[in-house]
Amino acid sequence: MLTLYHHPRSTYARRVVIALAEKNIAYTPVILDMAARENRAPAYLALNPYGRVPTIDDDGFILYESAAMLRYLEETRPASPLMPEDARGRAQVDMHLRLCDAQFARPAGVIVFPKRFLPQARWDLAAITTARAEIERHLDILENQLADQDYLVANQFSLADIAYIPFLYFLPLMEITPPQAIASWSARLLSRPSALASVPDI
Ligand SMILES: N[C@@H](CCC(=O)N[C@@H](CS)C(=O)NCC(=O)O)C(=O)O
C-alpha cells in the first residue's frame, strides 16, 4: 500500500497529489501538523531526515523529493502515462523537472513563503525582487517553447507540466504577469480537475 505524508498547503506535496489523481492511484494520505512540528518528530525524521513534506512509503520503500516521486510513480504504475514513450521525450521531461526546481520553484519559495506565512515586516524585499526577476527570465525562455504547443514536452500533458502546477497557482501572489503563451498554458493546467481538487481549503 502507498502512503503519502503531506500537507495540503505544501506546493511540493501538491505535485504528488496531482500525479496520483491523474493516474488514479489509491493511497493513504497522512497529513502532518506542521504548526505542531510533527515533521520534526523523531518518528517522521526516521522516514525523511530533512523533516520536509512530501514523503512516500510504498510497502516500506521510502522516498523523499517530489520530482523523484513523480518519476517513481510513473515507473511503477505506468497506466495513464504521464511520460512520453521515447528516450528523447523522457529526457526532456527530466530536463524540465530539474529546471522547474532550480529556476522556478526555488525562487518562487523566496516570494511565496514569506507572503503566505510571515508578517510583512519580515519580508526581504531585495530577495523578493531578485527572485521575481529570475522567474521572469525563466518564463521568457518557456514562453518561446510554448509558443507552438499546449504542453512542455511533445505537446502532451506530462510530469513536466505537473511539476509547475502548484507554483503557477501563485503567479498573482508573486505579482508576476506571465507572457501570453505561459498565461494560456497556466490556465489550461490550473483548470484540470486534478489541479482544482488539490487547491488547499485552508
Ligand atoms: N525539494 C523538496 C522540497 C520539499 C519542501 O521544501 N517542502 C516544504 C513544504 S512545501 C517543507 O516541508 N518545509 C518544512 C521544513 O523545511 O521544515 C521536494 O521537492 O520534495
Ligand as a Chemical Component Dictionary entry (heavy atoms), coordinates in Angstrom:
data_LIG
# 
_chem_comp.id                   LIG 
_chem_comp.type                 NON-POLYMER 
_chem_comp.pdbx_formal_charge   0 
_chem_comp.three_letter_code    LIG 
# 
loop_
_chem_comp_atom.comp_id 
_chem_comp_atom.atom_id 
_chem_comp_atom.alt_atom_id 
_chem_comp_atom.type_symbol 
_chem_comp_atom.charge 
_chem_comp_atom.model_Cartn_x 
_chem_comp_atom.model_Cartn_y 
_chem_comp_atom.model_Cartn_z 
_chem_comp_atom.pdbx_ordinal 
LIG N1  N1  N 0 12.838 19.546 -2.696 1  
LIG C1  C1  C 0 11.776 19.102 -1.838 2  
LIG C2  C2  C 0 11.172 20.322 -1.172 3  
LIG C3  C3  C 0 10.160 19.949 -0.091 4  
LIG C4  C4  C 0 9.826  21.152 0.765  5  
LIG O1  O1  O 0 10.542 22.169 0.789  6  
LIG N2  N2  N 0 8.718  21.040 1.500  7  
LIG C5  C5  C 0 8.329  22.103 2.420  8  
LIG C6  C6  C 0 6.837  22.383 2.276  9  
LIG S1  S1  S 0 6.411  22.991 0.669  10 
LIG C7  C7  C 0 8.558  21.664 3.843  11 
LIG O2  O2  O 0 8.287  20.527 4.193  12 
LIG N3  N3  N 0 9.033  22.569 4.699  13 
LIG C8  C8  C 0 9.184  22.302 6.099  14 
LIG C9  C9  C 0 10.579 22.468 6.573  15 
LIG O3  O3  O 0 11.502 22.649 5.751  16 
LIG O4  O4  O 0 10.742 22.404 7.777  17 
LIG C10 C10 C 0 10.757 18.321 -2.670 18 
LIG O5  O5  O 0 10.717 18.509 -3.894 19 
LIG O6  O6  O 0 10.033 17.462 -2.115 20 
# 
loop_
_chem_comp_bond.comp_id 
_chem_comp_bond.atom_id_1 
_chem_comp_bond.atom_id_2 
_chem_comp_bond.value_order 
_chem_comp_bond.pdbx_ordinal 
LIG N1  C1  SING 1  
LIG C1  C2  SING 2  
LIG C1  C10 SING 3  
LIG C2  C3  SING 4  
LIG C3  C4  SING 5  
LIG C4  O1  DOUB 6  
LIG C4  N2  SING 7  
LIG N2  C5  SING 8  
LIG C5  C6  SING 9  
LIG C5  C7  SING 10 
LIG C6  S1  SING 11 
LIG C7  O2  DOUB 12 
LIG C7  N3  SING 13 
LIG N3  C8  SING 14 
LIG C8  C9  SING 15 
LIG C9  O3  DOUB 16 
LIG C9  O4  SING 17 
LIG C10 O5  DOUB 18 
LIG C10 O6  SING 19 
# 
